[in-house]
Amino acid sequence: MDELLQERLAKIKKIRGSDKFDSAFELLKEIVQELFNNYDKVLKNKNEKI
């Protein structure tokens, strides 16, 4: 994880100080990562078909 994201996450943790928020944020991060991974696969498949 890059430093900027780490800094922002640290600030959010200070503001919220909540484990529930933390786990929700982690879950959201995983979902977004999965979407990007799938999007890359879709683009590759689309390019191969053309």
KEPA-455892 format. One record per residue (C-alpha): residue number from 1; chain; y, x, z. Coordinates in nm, 4 decimals, decimal comma. Each point is the difference from the previous one (the first is absolute). Example, Ala and Ser with C-alpha at 12.3 -4.5 7.8 and 13.67 -1.06 7.14 Angstrom:
rec resi = 1 chain = A y = -0,4500 x = 1,2300 z = 0,7800;
rec resi = 2 chain = A y = 0,3440 x = 0,1370 z = -0,0660;
This chain:
rec resi = 1 chain = A y = 0,0000 x = 0,0000 z = 0,0000;
rec resi = 2 chain = A y = 0,3405 x = 0,1381 z = -0,0859;
rec resi = 3 chain = A y = 0,2586 x = 0,0888 z = 0,2648;
rec resi = 4 chain = A y = 0,2524 x = -0,2704 z = -0,0914;
rec resi = 5 chain = A y = -0,2610 x = -0,2714 z = 0,0486;
rec resi = 6 chain = A y = -0,1039 x = 0,1577 z = 0,3305;
rec resi = 7 chain = A y = 0,3635 x = 0,0002 z = 0,1195;
rec resi = 8 chain = A y = 0,0496 x = -0,3632 z = -0,0948;
rec resi = 9 chain = A y = -0,3256 x = -0,0962 z = 0,1689;
rec resi = 10 chain = A y = 0,1094 x = 0,1821 z = 0,3168;
rec resi = 11 chain = A y = 0,3327 x = -0,1882 z = -0,0005;
rec resi = 12 chain = A y = -0,1789 x = -0,3321 z = -0,0486;
rec resi = 13 chain = A y = -0,2359 x = 0,0823 z = 0,2879;
rec resi = 14 chain = A y = 0,2967 x = 0,0755 z = 0,2268;
rec resi = 15 chain = A y = 0,1675 x = -0,3261 z = -0,0953;
rec resi = 16 chain = A y = -0,3102 x = -0,2146 z = 0,0279;
rec resi = 17 chain = A y = -0,2151 x = 0,1906 z = 0,2468;
rec resi = 18 chain = A y = -0,2784 x = -0,2450 z = -0,0738;
rec resi = 19 chain = A y = -0,3629 x = 0,0698 z = -0,0891;
rec resi = 20 chain = A y = -0,0288 x = -0,3322 z = -0,1807;
rec resi = 21 chain = A y = 0,2877 x = 0,0899 z = -0,2297;
rec resi = 22 chain = A y = -0,1520 x = 0,3444 z = -0,0521;
rec resi = 23 chain = A y = -0,3397 x = -0,1340 z = -0,1044;
rec resi = 24 chain = A y = 0,1601 x = -0,2601 z = -0,2267;
rec resi = 25 chain = A y = 0,2061 x = 0,2738 z = -0,1640;
rec resi = 26 chain = A y = -0,3104 x = 0,2158 z = -0,0488;
rec resi = 27 chain = A y = -0,1825 x = -0,2941 z = -0,1565;
rec resi = 28 chain = A y = 0,2928 x = -0,0704 z = -0,2323;
rec resi = 29 chain = A y = 0,0083 x = 0,3665 z = -0,0994;
rec resi = 30 chain = A y = -0,3718 x = -0,0103 z = -0,0870;
rec resi = 31 chain = A y = 0,0470 x = -0,3174 z = -0,2049;
rec resi = 32 chain = A y = 0,2881 x = 0,1514 z = -0,1973;
rec resi = 33 chain = A y = -0,2014 x = 0,3186 z = -0,0604;
rec resi = 34 chain = A y = -0,2936 x = -0,2066 z = -0,1243;
rec resi = 35 chain = A y = 0,2279 x = -0,1939 z = -0,2342;
rec resi = 36 chain = A y = 0,1331 x = 0,3227 z = -0,1508;
rec resi = 37 chain = A y = -0,3531 x = 0,1362 z = -0,0402;
rec resi = 38 chain = A y = -0,1130 x = -0,3157 z = -0,1764;
rec resi = 39 chain = A y = 0,3130 x = -0,0058 z = -0,2159;
rec resi = 40 chain = A y = -0,0761 x = 0,3539 z = -0,1193;
rec resi = 41 chain = A y = -0,3541 x = -0,1084 z = -0,0900;
rec resi = 42 chain = A y = 0,1302 x = -0,3024 z = -0,1900;
rec resi = 43 chain = A y = 0,2433 x = 0,2169 z = -0,1976;
rec resi = 44 chain = A y = -0,2738 x = 0,2502 z = -0,0868;
rec resi = 45 chain = A y = -0,2345 x = -0,2779 z = -0,1142;
rec resi = 46 chain = A y = 0,2739 x = -0,1613 z = -0,2059;
rec resi = 47 chain = A y = 0,0803 x = 0,3308 z = -0,1718;
rec resi = 48 chain = A y = -0,3667 x = 0,0654 z = -0,0786;
rec resi = 49 chain = A y = -0,0416 x = -0,3385 z = -0,1682;
rec resi = 50 chain = A y = 0,3009 x = 0,0449 z = -0,2273;
